[in-house]
Amino acid sequence: MSLFPAVIPEGVLLYHGTHTREVPKGFEWLAFEIEHAENFAGGRWRRPNHTDGEPHPGPPPLGTNMPLRVEDGPPKYPPFRPGKGHLHIYQAERPLNVLYIDGTAAGKTDMGTVDTQDILLAGNRSRVPMNDWKRADDLCALGKKWKIDGFIRMEPGFEVIYCDFTDGLRLISANQRPGVDEPGSVDNMWITSFEWARAAAQRYNGIGSGRVFVDYSSMVSAFFYPINLTNPDPKRPELPRLLGASSEEMDVVRGHVARSMARSVSSGQAPVNWQGVTDMVVTRYDKRLPLIAQTDSIEVIRSEVNGLLNIYIDYSESDDGFTAARRRCVEFYLQPVQVRTPEDELIYAAFENTTATICEALFKARQLVVEDSNMDESEAVYAVKQIISDLMAKLRWSEWKECGRCQPDEVCFVAMWPMGNVEDHYNPTCRNFTDIGGRHNYWRLPGRTPGHQTPPPHPPLCADGQPCQESQDSKNEEL
């Protein structure tokens, strides 16, 4: 639902798996991780009747044989025949201007993953999800108009639809991969997919190493507008859709994206690092809130609540209802922010809303365990745990889904298109390559029968192991 102008700095390495040594003519796909591109460079894939160097529909999915098809354009996936592939390594010759499309934007599903690209950017409401070739063609036509180089999307890891390989990239190497059954070839296909998932998992907290700079101050979101984002699927109300938004509304948002992209490319000002503000807020509370929600000790609760709130309280002043302290709590991590764009103002308001929700819950908890000396301790503990559990259910921070440290042969596995079962989405856990194989029933894929899409076995769990309340709030994806 959100889009972010971004820059890939000069010198960054990017990877491309293909069947030919030739540099693509026109647009193609690039990966930020080696394993991502290697999965598409293996000797087991080659497109029949394909002219080397011409643009083609892109890479095969994870080495699987899922029945993937399209209705209105060239197929992106099989049929293929065995052939030796190549791994290209490219380096950015200059800063590359790109647009990051948030969410699982590279997921070819009918669950809303391509709504932003098809309905908002391209104005196309009839394209089938699997027609990624035409989708990329439309995006690059828009990119040419907006004078940008490509589009960043997420699947397992992050990819770039790069619109012109002859402009802005330097080919470092194009090494041939071993053929099937040759020395150096992959013995187990699922290990290849597992290593791709592992590489993606290493970037759960961001691409890292300064490989992408996001202009948060120029972001555009459908949430900025009073438009209908209701999901027509009553089983998934937490997933916003653009199906109910009018074409006129999408025209307005698209125009906003164009203006923000132009301003970002030409601006010499540093954007607000809203990701940094997010990190400060989250790390302040993400461990302490689960502790308060889980413990039965009023002493622990009292200590944690005081530890979180005392920084905002001046015990020498008369502050009826802690009005001043509450305001300090809400604004504390926003103090360094220098708002400079209309988008900054909207993001600032969203942060204020979130921190106000956190602070309100904590001051309610403080009233029960610090100020109300007449309340029964067990009742106070129960009430505070309920307050904090409700808060966590509303926040739904991704930190509370983390697996912890996995074994060397495991990865913290979450549903990443096209991999993952329903339980992997709601309760990620450590899995090895034998566990990952064949897991994909979370995703509603074109060509699959409805029986493949099973409902959640239980509601998503919060950090205390209890079912979270359903929430309409949406969390911005992090790059």
N, C-alpha and C positions, 0 to 999 in steps of 0.2 A: 504493500500500500504506500510505500515511501521510496523516494529516489534521491540520490546524493551525488552531486558533482564531485569528482575526485581526480587525482593526478597520480600516475605511476611515474616515479622519478627517473631521470636519465640514469642508465647503468643497470637497472633491474633486469634480472634474467627471467625469461619466460620459456615455456616448453610446449612443443606441439608434436603429437604422435600421428603418423600418417603412413601411407604405403609407398611414398615416393621421396626421392632426395630433393626434388624441385621445390622452390619457394612457391607457395600458393599465389595464384593470381586472383585478386579480389579478397573477399572476407573469408575468415576461417576461425577456428577455435584455438585459444592458448590456455595453458594451465599455469598456475603459480607453483605447483608441486610436481616434482619429477615423477612420482608414482602415478599421479593423475594422468599425465601424458603417456607414460610407459604402457598403461593399460590399453591405449589406443594405437600403440606402435608395434604390438606383438606380431610375430610372423603368421599367426593363425588367421589374420583378416586381410582380405584384399577385395576391392570392389571390381566386379567384372565390367568390361567395356567402358572403362573410365580413362579419360585422357590425362596423362600426367601433367601436373601444373595447373589444371583447371580447378576452380572452386567446386567442392562437393559437399554433400549434405552433412558431413561431420562424422564423429567417431561412434563405434559400436558400444553398447551399454554393458560394461562390466564383464564382458565375455560370456554373458548369459544367452540363452536361446528363447527369451520371452517373445510371445507373439505380438510384435510391435508393428503398427501399420499406420498409413495416412490415407486420406481420401482426396485431398485437393492439391497435391504437389509431389515433388520427388521424395522418395523415402530417405530418412536419415540413417536407417539401420539396415539389416540384412535385406537381400541376399549377399553373401560374401563367399569368397573361395580362398583357400590357403595361399599365402604369399608373404614374402619378407617385408617387414615394415621398417620405418625409419623414425628415429627420435631427433627432432630439430631442437636446437637451443638458440634462442634469440635474445638480443640485448637491446634495451631501449636506447635509441640514439639521441633522444631529446625527451623532455617531459611529455608524457602522453595524457591527453585530456580524455577522460572517460566518465560515464554515468553509471553509478552503482544502483542496481535494482534490487531492493531488499527482499527478504524471504527466500524460499527455495525456488528462485526464478528460473533455474535450469531444469526443474522438475516438469516433465511432460505428462501432467495429470489433468483431470477435469475437476480437481478439488479447489481450484482458484489460484494455483501456483503461477499461471501465465496470464492472469487477468490484467495486471498492470501493463504488460507488454502488448497484449492483443487489444484490449478494450480501451485503455487509457492512451498509450503511445501510438498504436496503429489504427485505432478506431475500427477494429475488426471484431465483430461479435460472432462470427460463424466459423472461424478457423479451428480445426481440430487440434488438440494439444500436441500430437506427435509431429506436426509439420513445422519443425524447428528451422528447417532450411529457409522457408518463405518468411518465417518470423525474423530470422537474422537478416534476411535481405531487406525487409521493411525497416528494421532498426537501423541498418547502415544507411539506408536512404535518408532517414531522419537525421542520423549522425552527420551525413554530408551537409545537410541543410543547416545544422547547428554547429558545424565546424568542430566536431569531436572525433576521436580516433576509435572509440569502441565502447563496449558495455560490459560491466562486471556482473556476473551472476553466480549463484551458489548452487551446487549439487553436493556430492561428497567433496568438499574443498571448493575453491573459488576458480572460476574460469573467466576468460575475456573473449567476447565476440569481437575480434579485431577486424576492422573494415578494409584495410589496405596494407598488405604485408610489405609493399614497396615503399611505404612512407612511415618513417619513424622507427623501424626495426633493422637491426644488423644481424644477419645469420652468422652464428659462431661455428656451428657444426650441424651435420645431418648424418648421423651415424646409423648404419644399417643394423637392425636387430637380427638375432639368429632365427633361422627358420624352425618350423616344428620338428622336434626330435633331433635338432642339431645341438652340439655342446653349447651351453649357455642359455638354452631355452628354458622356459618355465615348466617345471614338472607338474605342478598342481595349479589349476586355474583359480581355485578359491584362495590360494595364498596371494595371488596377484590382486584380487579384489580386497582381501584382508589388508594388504599393505597400502592400498589406496585409502581404505577406511582409516587405517592408522595415521597416514599422512594428514588426512582431513581432521582427525581428532586432535592432532597437535596444534591445529589452528582454531579450536573452538573459541579461544579468547582473542582472536584477531590474526590477520595475515602475518603481522610481525615484521621486524627488521626494517621498518620504514619503507616497505615496498609499495604502499598506497597511502596517500594523504587525502583524507576525506574533508570536504568543505561542508561541515555540519551547518554553518551559518547560511547556506544556500539550499538546504534540503527542501523538498516539497513532499507533502503527504496528503493522501486523501482524507486523513483525519483532520486536516486543517479546515475542511469544508463541511457544511451541513448537508451532506449527501447520504443516500441510502446505502449502507454497507452491510445490510442484513444478508446472511447466508440462507438461501432457500432450503438448504438441507437442515431440517430441524434437529438432526443428531449432532451437528457440528456448529452450533451457534458461535463458538469462540473463534472460528475462522472467518474473517471478513471477506466479502465478495464485492465486485463492482457490477454485478449483473443488474442490480436495481437502479444504478445511476444512469441518468439520461445522457444522450450524446452531447447535448448542449453543455451539461455539467462537465463532461470529460474534455470538451474543447477548452473550457476555462482552465481546468487543471493543467492540460497539456501546454497551454500558453504560459502558465506560471512556470512550468519546467523549462521551457525555452528561454524565458527571461532570466531565470536563476542560473541556468547553464552559461548564458552569455555573460552575465555579471561575474560569475565565478572565474571564467577563463580570463577576463580582462582585469579583474581586481588585483591590486597589489597589496591589499590588507590581509593579515593573517586571520583566519576564521576562529571563532570561539571553539575551544576543544571540549565540546559537550561530552565526548566519550570520557575524558578525564574527570569531568564533574560527576558523571555517572559512576565511575570507578570509586571516587571518594565517598559518595553516598552509600553505594552498595557494600563496600568493604567496612564501613562504619557499623553496619547493622546485620550483615548476612550470617555471621556466626552467632551473634548474641540473641537474635530473635528466636532461632530454633532452640537454643539453650533455655530461654525463658518458657517457651511453649512445651518443653519436655520435662523440666525439673518439677519435683514436688516439694522442693525446699523453699520456704518463704525467705530465708536468709539469702539464698542465691538469687532469687528474683529481685529482692530489695537491692542487693549489691549491684546487679546488672542494670537495673532501671536507674539507680542513682548514678552509676558510672556513665550511662548514656546521656543523662539530662543535666547533671551538675554543671557542665560547661556552659549551659545557657542560663543558669540561675545565679543571680546576685543576692546572696542571703542578707546583705546589709540594706536592701531596699524594700520598700513596701510595694508589693506587686500583686494586687488583688486578682485572684484567679490565674496567676502566672501569665498574664496577658503579654507582658514584655518578653518573658522567657520563651513563651510559645512562638512569638514572632522571630526571636533569635534562632530558635530551633529550625524553623521553616527556611530562613534565609541564610543559614550559616555557610553552606557550601556554594551559595550563589554570590557571595560577596565579591569574589575576584572577577566575576563575569562582566565584560564590557559589551553590552548589547549594541549591535551596529546594523542589523538588518531586520526587516519585518518577520522573517523566519525565526531569528533569535528571540524575538518577543514572544512568539507562539511557543517555542521550546521552553523559554523561561517560565511561562505560565504553566506548562505541563509539569515542569520540575517543582514549581511551587505547590501544585495540586498534590503531587506524590509525597513531597516532604511534609506537607500539612497533614496528610493522612497518617504518616508514620508518627509524627509528633503528637497528634491528637490521641492516638492509641497509647503511646508511652505515658503521656500525662494522665490519662485515665487509669493506667496501671499504677502509676505513682500514687494517685489518690487512694487507691485500695490498700497498698502495702506499706506506705510511708505515712500518710496523713490520717487515715481512718483507723485509729487505735482501738475502736470498739468492735470492729468487724472480726468475726471468727476467722482464724488463720486458714483453715482448710477451705472455707468458702472464698476467702480472698485469693488463695492460690488457684482455685478452680476458675474463678472469674477472670483473673489475669491471663491464665493459659488460654481461655476462650477468646479473649480480646486479641492476643498476639497470634493465635491460630487463624482467626478471621482476617487479620492484617496480612499474614503470609499468603493466605488463599487469594487475596486481592492482588498482591504484588506479583506472585508467581515468578519469582526470579529464577533464572536458569541455574544459578549456583546451587540451588536446592535439588537439582536433578543430577548433579555430578556424581560419578561413581566412586570417587576416591582413587587411590593409587591401584592400578591394575598390575597383574603379573607381566613379565616381559613378553609372554606369548599371547597377551590379551590386549584388547582395546576397549575403551569406554564407548559402547556402541549405542547410538541413537538412530532412529529412523532417518535416513538420508536417501533421497530418491536415487535409484529405484530400490534401495535396500531397506530392510527393516520391517518387523512385524508390529502389530498394534501395541504390544507391551513394551517394545523398544522405544516408542514415542512417549508413553506415559511414565515408564520406569526404566530408563537406561541402566545397563549393567555391564560388567566386564565380560567379554566374550572372546574366544579364540576363533581361528579360521574355520574349524569344523562346525562351530555353532552358527557362524554367519551365513554359511551356504544355504541358499533356498529361502531365506527370510525376506519376504517382500509383501506380506498381506496387509500392511498398513496403507499402502498406496492404491488408489483407485486408478488403474491404468487402462487406457483405451485398448479394446480387444479382449479384456478380461471379463469373465462372467461375474455377475453381481455376487455370487457365492464366495468369491475370493475376498470380498470386503467384509470383514467381520467386525461387530461392534466391540468396544472396549470390554474386557472381562470384568472390570471394576473401574470406579472413578479414579482420576489421577490422585496420587498421594502427596501430601505435604511432608515437610521434613520430620514431623512427629509421627509419621506412619499412619495418620488418619486421613480419610478422604477430604480433599479440598472442596470448598464451595465453588460452584460454577461462577465464572466471571466473564464479563464482556470486555474487560480491559485487555488491551493488546500491548505487547512488549516490542519495542523496536529491535530489529535484528542488528547485531553488531558486526561490523566488518573487521 
